[in-house]
Amino acid sequence: MSFSHRPINPADLFKDAALAALMALILALPLIGFRSVAEGGQLALTTRFDWVGIGVAGVFLGRLVLVYASSFWPPSGANFALAEAVREGMSRYVMALAGMGLLLALLLPFLPFSSRYVIDVATGLLIYIMLGWGLNIVVGLAGLLDLGYVAFYAMGAYSYALLALQFDLSFWICLPLAGLFAGLLGIVLGFPVLRLRGDYLAIVTLGFGEIIRIILLNWYEITGGPDGLSGIPRPSFFGLPFKPTTGEHEISAFHQAFGLEFSGLHRVIFLYYLILCLALITNFFTLRLRKLPLGRAWEALREDEIASRSLGINPRNTKLTAFGIGATFGGLAGAFFATRQGFISPESFTFVESATILAIVVLGGMGSQIGVVVAAALLILLPEFGRELEEFRMLVFGAAMVLIMAWRPRGLLANREPTLRLHRRDRRGGEPR
């Protein structure tokens, strides 16, 4: 593939970069260049012009590189071949990154820079990755815009908490039951509303999510209302709790069974690996479903429902399976959230959570499993790393989201591997080519 270089006038190149830097200066000077601080009980104004200068210089250089790189784009006749080459190269590159990411996730608690804070943040990130993969079944594969996914998340959390508190059941029994209840709720929701499409379906699911939150808020006798439910039991390692013990001869705790000194970090690491296993199971299950007739029926409905009907696909049953399976994974994530926090309340299941999960799916590229991971890392870790910016961190976060969607409107990893590949056979009966 040969790339043709289109000559660019250096004056125009620098003029374009200078204009972008000027716009950055106008925006950054009042927002970042000045800061109010309290000194001796009085309010004083300090300047941060060095930050402004670094930002403007970064915009100037970035614009130079972007415009200059665009001059090497190949002629229009080679676009299709280039797209195929890029797709193949990206596929190998993404798979290599996925393998490296999985290895990093497995070794994270034992790396030199690891700490309780790092593991806690990674655990929260994995919860959102699992939720994103669950919603990806509904939105990315089946093409159903669901704005009330947090209802299934809440159903799993409250089901686990009530079963554990009222019936004294263990985590390993409550977990599948919570997923089952959330899946049944998804089917109950989907049955009457899946005749709707597009914006109408989104509005109904949004209303359903708010109905569930209001029920949790007002059903005080069962859910605790705004006070929530506390004292939710923590999971044990196959019957071995993570707690300090005084017994010397009887093995009754995790650290005694493995000959370790007691540490509160043991439970944190166990919870991290637990949600990692749940997320990987969700991913594996979703990838397997995509290759089954059910997964291909979801994608067919997403592309053209009328054509799918003509092929004999039952839209109602197919959509119900997507809602039910996606809701099940949301319920499993909610059950883990409840046991990790030890306390839940309706404030944890607002529309903002649904919007965040949907943003992860859309930003990553609908239907892309690895894209969900990348988008979740951006949406969850970017505000976390931006805490040093204090009141400006959400401004930086919003600007980053706008830039990403302007750069990649279909998502960060919108190119998905096809479910099936068709090969031509040699007419002489040879191997596929």
Rosetta blueprint (number, residue, H / E / L):
1 M L
2 S L
3 F L
4 S L
5 H L
6 R L
7 P L
8 I L
9 N L
10 P H
11 A H
12 D H
13 L H
14 F H
15 K H
16 D H
17 A H
18 A H
19 L H
20 A H
21 A H
22 L H
23 M H
24 A H
25 L H
26 I H
27 L H
28 A H
29 L H
30 P H
31 L H
32 I H
33 G L
34 F E
35 R E
36 S E
37 V E
38 A E
39 E E
40 G L
41 G L
42 Q E
43 L E
44 A E
45 L E
46 T E
47 T E
48 R L
49 F H
50 D H
51 W H
52 V H
53 G H
54 I H
55 G H
56 V H
57 A H
58 G H
59 V H
60 F H
61 L H
62 G H
63 R H
64 L H
65 V H
66 L H
67 V H
68 Y H
69 A H
70 S H
71 S L
72 F L
73 W L
74 P L
75 P L
76 S H
77 G H
78 A H
79 N H
80 F H
81 A H
82 L H
83 A H
84 E H
85 A H
86 V H
87 R H
88 E H
89 G H
90 M H
91 S H
92 R H
93 Y H
94 V H
95 M H
96 A H
97 L H
98 A H
99 G H
100 M H
101 G H
102 L H
103 L H
104 L H
105 A H
106 L H
107 L H
108 L H
109 P H
110 F H
111 L L
112 P L
113 F L
114 S L
115 S L
116 R H
117 Y H
118 V H
119 I H
120 D H
121 V H
122 A H
123 T H
124 G H
125 L H
126 L H
127 I H
128 Y H
129 I H
130 M H
131 L H
132 G H
133 W H
134 G H
135 L H
136 N H
137 I H
138 V H
139 V H
140 G H
141 L H
142 A L
143 G L
144 L L
145 L L
146 D L
147 L L
148 G L
149 Y L
150 V H
151 A H
152 F H
153 Y H
154 A H
155 M H
156 G H
157 A H
158 Y H
159 S H
160 Y H
161 A H
162 L H
163 L H
164 A H
165 L H
166 Q H
167 F L
168 D L
169 L L
170 S L
171 F H
172 W H
173 I H
174 C H
175 L H
176 P H
177 L H
178 A H
179 G H
180 L H
181 F H
182 A H
183 G H
184 L H
185 L H
186 G H
187 I H
188 V H
189 L H
190 G H
191 F H
192 P H
193 V H
194 L L
195 R L
196 L L
197 R L
198 G H
199 D H
200 Y H
201 L H
202 A H
203 I H
204 V H
205 T H
206 L H
207 G H
208 F H
209 G H
210 E H
211 I H
212 I H
213 R H
214 I H
215 I H
216 L H
217 L H
218 N H
219 W L
220 Y H
221 E H
222 I H
223 T H
224 G L
225 G H
226 P H
227 D H
228 G L
229 L E
230 S E
231 G L
232 I L
233 P L
234 R L
235 P L
236 S L
237 F E
238 F L
239 G L
240 L E
241 P L
242 F L
243 K L
244 P L
245 T L
246 T L
247 G L
248 E L
249 H L
250 E L
251 I L
252 S L
253 A L
254 F H
255 H H
256 Q H
257 A H
258 F L
259 G L
260 L L
261 E L
262 F L
263 S L
264 G L
265 L H
266 H H
267 R H
268 V H
269 I H
270 F H
271 L H
272 Y H
273 Y H
274 L H
275 I H
276 L H
277 C H
278 L H
279 A H
280 L H
281 I H
282 T H
283 N H
284 F H
285 F H
286 T H
287 L H
288 R H
289 L H
290 R H
291 K H
292 L L
293 P H
294 L H
295 G H
296 R H
297 A H
298 W H
299 E H
300 A H
301 L H
302 R H
303 E H
304 D L
305 E H
306 I H
307 A H
308 S H
309 R H
310 S H
311 L L
312 G L
313 I L
314 N L
315 P H
316 R H
317 N H
318 T H
319 K H
320 L H
321 T H
322 A H
323 F H
324 G H
325 I H
326 G H
327 A H
328 T H
329 F H
330 G H
331 G H
332 L H
333 A H
334 G H
335 A H
336 F H
337 F H
338 A H
339 T H
340 R H
341 Q H
342 G L
343 F E
344 I E
345 S L
346 P H
347 E H
348 S H
349 F L
350 T L
351 F H
352 V H
353 E H
354 S H
355 A H
356 T H
357 I H
358 L H
359 A H
360 I H
361 V H
362 V H
363 L H
364 G H
365 G L
366 M L
367 G L
368 S L
369 Q H
370 I H
371 G H
372 V H
373 V H
374 V H
375 A H
376 A H
377 A H
378 L H
379 L H
380 I H
381 L H
382 L H
383 P H
384 E H
385 F H
386 G H
387 R H
388 E H
389 L H
390 E H
391 E H
392 F H
393 R H
394 M H
395 L H
396 V H
397 F H
398 G H
399 A H
400 A H
401 M H
402 V H
403 L H
404 I H
405 M H
406 A H
407 W H
408 R L
409 P L
410 R L
411 G L
412 L L
413 L L
414 A L
415 N L
416 R L
417 E L
418 P L
419 T L
420 L L
421 R L
422 L L
423 H L
424 R L
425 R E
426 D L
427 R L
428 R L
429 G L
430 G L
431 E L
432 P E
433 R L
